[in-house]
Each structure stands twice: as C-alpha cells, then as structure tokens.
C-alpha cells in the first residue's frame, strides 16, 4: 500500500483538523500511531510517516512559600515543543522532605484542563525546602520529568510569632505608643525616625520576599531580628541568657567526649544560630570555647587524654 505526496498531505490535514476514520482500498481501518516525535500510518506491509515534527514532550512544575497548616497549590503542565497541551496526558506528583525522606510518591494530580494539573495539600510542620517532581505520561507512553520545590522557611514562622505577639489597637495614638514604650523600657528611641526606617526596611523585604531562600543570615532575617528585639522587648537583647537543655556522654579516658545543647524561646520553640549561641568551659581545656551550630542544636567534642576529675559548664545566650 503506497500513498502519493498529495494523499499524504491530505491525510495530515485531516489528522490535524478533526477526528476521522482512515481506511485502505479494501475499506479496512488503517491504525494511527502517535508518539512525541512523529505520527505515522501503519499498514499490513509497511508504515508511512505522516509527520516528523520533532515535537518533544515536556513537563513543568511550580511551587511557592507556605507556612505550617496553609493549603498549598502546586501547578504543573504537560506540553509539546510548541507549548500546546498534550491531549489525554496525566501528571504524577512526588515530593521529598528537606532531609531527603519521601513525602509523596506518584500521586495523580487533579486535571484543571487538558495538559494543566494541580496538587493541593496542607503545609507540613517540617521547616526547609522540599524537592518536588512531576512526571508527564502521554497516551503514546512517552514520559517527561520536571523538578521544582516548595518551602516552609524559618522566617515565615518568625513573622507569625511576631504577628501573634503584637496586639494592635486602632484607637492608640503614636504619642501613646511612645509614652508606653518609654515607661516600660526607659529608652531614648525616637519613634518617628524608627518607623521611617522601618517603612524603608519593609519595602526592601517585600521586594525580595518572593525570591528569598531558606537562610537564617538573609536580609529578611536580619530585619525580623531587629523588629523582634525592638518591638517586643524595647531593647536589643544581645547577650541575655537563653533557656537550654543538655545531653552529654560519660567521660572515658582516651576517648572523644561529646556534648549537645538545645536552646528554646519563651514559647518552647527550638532556636538556632545566628539568633543564639552557646559556649562551653571544661576543666581539660581551661578556656571558654564556642559550641558548633548543628541545625537546631549546638555540639562540642573533646578528646579525654588525662585521668583527672572532668568538669564542664555551658552558657547559651541571645545574639
């Protein structure tokens, strides 16, 4: 069975314009096979390629920044090389916690329309950046992968705590706030100058919020530390002692000895560097040494190379 160039052109136009049933001279249906790269007719003796458009299947996925308990919407698409939705495609969604453990595997995303999909779920309490994966599967069996992320960064929780702590009252004037601030904290802060500076910082923070990463030393974290120290306490609490708990090994001669410190705020939430720091003094070293930040705790190790009595002391404080 052979097709002329004119017949091939006609068949191709029909395939693109509508759904038709193709038959040969004996009125037998001609199978139509689709793939991401070509469309061809397959007969009993040979196959005829209709198009070699080299149109690959591609997947896209997009997440955002959320706080604990907030409903997330993660969107994805299955498109061809001309950004057209792939008809009949499905999208499988997978995600991993910030430490690499599996959160979700091959979840079938909800189709919004052909080629467009969404996953909705509640943001988990685990802070950090989650890896996401979308797998597009076409009717032809072709697949394509896309990777993205969503975030539950630490500074989002700081904003919530700040918002919960500060009780705004529309009837209180700026003069009254200044008087209360002076009486409670006995500071010489000029509120007019402070709020002008605050407005500038909030503008900067708003401009970078959408592209912020999960870093405790970012500009937005520096701003929030200043806000928290000034508005809640009236003065910067640098050097004030912080609540902590300790876990330590039993000292054994000629063995490394380990110590871990966990620091908490007034709400029982774990704190980390650079908000707080911890130092340790041991009878073996004879000096105060900084404990090493390890995520949400601090760590210190020392090799026990003498048989004397071993003592240690720890100090944790706000930065």
TAHU-V130991 format. One record per backbone hydrogen bond with DSSP energy under -1.0 kcal/mol. CO is the residue of the C=O (numbers start at 0). NH is the residue of the N-H. E is the energy in kcal/mol with one decimal. If there is no record, write none. Layout:
# TAHU-V130991
CO	NH	E
CO	NH	E
This chain:
# TAHU-V130991
3	7	-2.5
4	8	-2.3
5	9	-2.3
6	10	-2.7
7	11	-2.5
8	12	-2.1
9	13	-2.3
10	14	-2.4
11	15	-1.8
12	16	-2.0
13	17	-2.2
21	29	-2.7
23	26	-2.0
27	23	-2.0
30	41	-2.0
32	39	-2.0
36	53	-1.4
37	34	-1.4
38	49	-2.4
38	50	-1.6
39	32	-2.3
40	47	-3.1
45	42	-2.9
47	40	-2.8
50	38	-1.2
57	78	-2.5
59	76	-2.1
61	74	-1.6
63	150	-2.3
66	69	-2.2
69	122	-2.5
71	120	-1.0
73	118	-2.5
74	61	-2.6
75	116	-3.0
76	59	-1.9
77	85	-2.3
78	57	-2.9
79	82	-2.1
83	79	-2.0
85	88	-1.7
89	136	-2.4
90	108	-2.5
91	134	-2.7
92	106	-3.4
93	132	-2.7
94	102	-2.6
94	103	-2.1
96	99	-2.3
100	96	-3.0
103	94	-2.5
106	92	-3.2
109	117	-2.2
112	115	-2.6
114	77	-2.4
115	111	-2.6
115	112	-1.1
116	75	-2.2
117	109	-2.2
118	73	-2.9
120	71	-3.7
122	68	-2.5
127	151	-2.8
129	149	-1.5
130	95	-2.3
131	147	-2.1
132	93	-2.5
133	145	-1.9
134	91	-2.5
135	143	-1.6
136	89	-2.0
137	140	-1.8
141	137	-2.8
143	135	-2.9
145	133	-2.7
147	131	-2.2
149	129	-3.1
150	65	-2.8
151	127	-1.7
153	157	-1.6
154	158	-1.9
155	159	-1.8
156	160	-2.5
157	161	-2.3
158	162	-2.5
159	163	-2.5
160	164	-1.8
161	165	-2.1
168	171	-1.5
172	176	-2.2
173	177	-2.3
174	178	-2.2
175	179	-2.7
176	180	-2.7
177	181	-2.1
178	182	-2.6
179	183	-2.6
180	184	-2.1
181	185	-2.3
189	193	-2.5
190	194	-2.8
191	195	-1.7
192	196	-2.1
193	197	-2.6
194	198	-2.4
195	199	-1.8
196	200	-2.2
197	201	-2.7
198	202	-2.0
199	203	-2.0
200	204	-2.9
201	205	-2.8
202	206	-1.6
203	207	-1.2
204	208	-1.1
208	211	-1.2
212	214	-2.3
217	221	-2.1
218	222	-2.3
219	223	-2.2
220	224	-2.5
221	225	-1.9
222	226	-2.5
223	227	-3.0
224	228	-2.5
225	229	-2.1
226	230	-2.8
227	231	-1.2
229	233	-1.1
236	239	-2.0
239	317	-3.1
242	263	-2.6
244	261	-2.5
246	259	-3.2
251	254	-1.3
254	303	-2.3
256	301	-2.2
257	248	-2.5
258	299	-2.3
259	246	-2.5
260	297	-2.6
261	244	-2.2
262	270	-3.0
264	267	-1.7
268	264	-2.0
271	274	-1.4
271	275	-1.0
274	318	-3.1
276	316	-2.4
277	290	-3.0
278	314	-2.4
279	288	-2.8
280	312	-2.5
281	285	-2.8
288	279	-2.8
291	298	-2.6
296	293	-3.7
297	260	-2.4
298	291	-3.0
299	258	-2.3
301	256	-3.3
303	253	-2.9
310	282	-2.8
312	280	-3.0
314	278	-3.0
315	241	-2.4
316	276	-2.3
317	238	-2.9
